[in-house]
Amino acid sequence: MTISPVLEHPILESCLGGVPLHSGRVVQFRGMKFGEFVERNAKSTMVELCPAEIDCTENRRKGAPVGLTQGKFECLNLVITVPGSALNSSDAEEVLPVFIRIHGGANKWISSSAPLIDMANFVSRSVDIGILIVGGVLPGSLSAYGGFLDQRLALKWVRKHICGFRGDPDMVTVGGNSAGSFAAEIHLNVMPGSNSKGLFNRAAMQSVTLRVSNSQPQSWGIDLSEKIAKKLGADVEKEGWEGVPKTAPARDVVAAIEKDGFDFLPLTEDGGYFTKGWGEAGAAVSEWYDALLIGDADFDGSIFILRVRLVPPEDLIAAFRSLGSLPVTKSIHDGTLQFLSDLLISFSSRHIATTRRSGNKEVCENNYDRPNPWGPQNRRAHHTAEMPSLFGNYAFPGETHEAATEGEAMGYGPAGRVGVGWKKDMRKVRAWEVMEGLSKAELVRAYDIVGGCMGHL
């Protein structure tokens, strides 16, 4: 059967020209514009009027050639991947589950068109196993709350229009890794009146939680904004700082922030965005979603590698010894990275899973230990190492597959060897047990002492 890459969308009232992939098994619609704004920092609005024909064969947001400046306003786009058989089905009532991926990249790198996160193989594999899905990639390189509002606008667009792609708006999973996981958790924890209810009913978080941000009070954010405005030449006392983010060149604003020591800005709690007590044990769990998948990679602390390597070994040794009588090895930098991985990401993921289960939610956990055979980091399962396995866009050498049964944990060894282990034997589980025996004050102190060696984390 010949698969047509053209879709007549009944709600948009447009003919969308897509790209057939995998011999027509899937069709991809690229650069679907869901929102627009007229000026920087303005609130985005949904695109309602579309032309009669839309070319969805090219991604709108691409890396600019050297010497050219990237546009600021053409970033609110989706990539939607659909099984070809669903588009050509005569059954108008047939709808498929929807998986929405928010890509990572520290809220400033990568785009939804990156080959690593192309969902064509993912959707094609769903055809193979008989569980067809519609897959979409949302923008993830978005900053501050305005960016998360853009993401929510995208979720609203999907809710309204995904049925035209044969997707089921009542069966939506939102997931992401790294900064995308960060965003997924934000959408789980926003205030009840924020209209998140009904936009998705399941979530998947991988390898970062909001705890990595080390959130700050709103006054901290205002102080930093004033400081950055002064660096950019504004007379803050007379003119205030509010106009600077809208008028100063974007590159200058970013450079001023990075010069102040920030790879990315932490969250500031304004008292009106998040559910009260969202980060505390026993906090109220949102009732409107059904299930959560959450996990991490064994060496997610690799995201801090550049900062840690710059710290003199004696400073790190002194920091750890101040926490107690601890043995210090020659590999102090690697040990610090593992400590940060366990405390900020793995244990935080475990805490979220435990809290959500206490709210009678279905929770599945995973720990990805399969090392990257080509990576420079001692062939370890570093941050984002799970991406090739999830999307299947890069093959590991000597791959083997074995299904796990209830109570088992799969272990991944060098070069793709797979075996069955038990949770009690996992190093991470032993680390959780140690941290669960510490009070919140002790955990905060440990973070402050070790993290303080590296400035802002």
Secondary structure, DSSP 8 states (H G I E B T S, - for coil): -----EEEETTTTEEEE-EEETTTTEEEEEEEE-EE-SSTT---EE-----SEEE-SS-S-----TT----SS---EEEEEEEHHHHT-S-TT--EEEEEEE--STTTS--TT-GGG--HHHHHHHHHTT---EEEEE-----HHHHHHHHHHHHHHHHHHGGGGTEEEEEEEEEEETHHHHHHHHHHHB-GGGS-TTT-SEEEEES--GGGG--EEHHHHHHHHHHHHHHTT--HHHH-STTHHHHS-HHHHHHHHHHTT-SS---EE-SSSB-TTTTSTT----SS--EEEEEEETBGGGGGHHHHHTS-HHHHHHHHHTTSS----S-HHHHHHHHHIIIIIIHHHHHHHHHHHHTT-EEEEEEE----TT-TTTT--BTTTTHHHHH-SS--TT-------TT-EEEE-GGG-EEEE-GGG-HHHHHHHHHHTS-HHHHHHHHHHHHHTTS--
